[in-house]
Amino acid sequence: MDPMAMCCTRIIPLAALAAVAALSGCADARRDLSPDFGAAVRTNLAAQIADPEARYEGVRQPGGDGVRAVLAAGRYGKDQVIQPAQASTSSIDSKGGAKGPGSAN
């Protein structure tokens, strides 16, 4: 018998056995999941498919100011970017009053 044919007759069954062993982990991947697993994703997807570009009366659509965009792009190109104002948060103390960065509490 040809040594090449003999080699192939041994390799093919081993490759098939390795493929079956590798795929056995995929047999029942959903058995440990909750029955409602993915419900939120499916609900959100359905809402987006129903009307992906919903328009609401009285609500202005976001737009851009072309002049400001050109000025901002120019400043960016010259490395003269205007940094945004410092933002802060507020918190509520145990008595229910709000404490902010400028409060006396």
CORKA-V791051 format. One record per run of one state. SS is the DSSP state (hx for helix, st for strand, lp for the rest). FROM is the first residue (numbers start at 0). TO is the last residue. Records with the same first field share a line. If there is no record, write none. Layout:
SS->FROM-TO / FROM-TO
This chain:
lp->0-1 / 26-37 / 50-64 / 77-89 / 92-96 / 99-104
hx->2-25 / 38-49 / 65-76
st->90-91 / 97-98
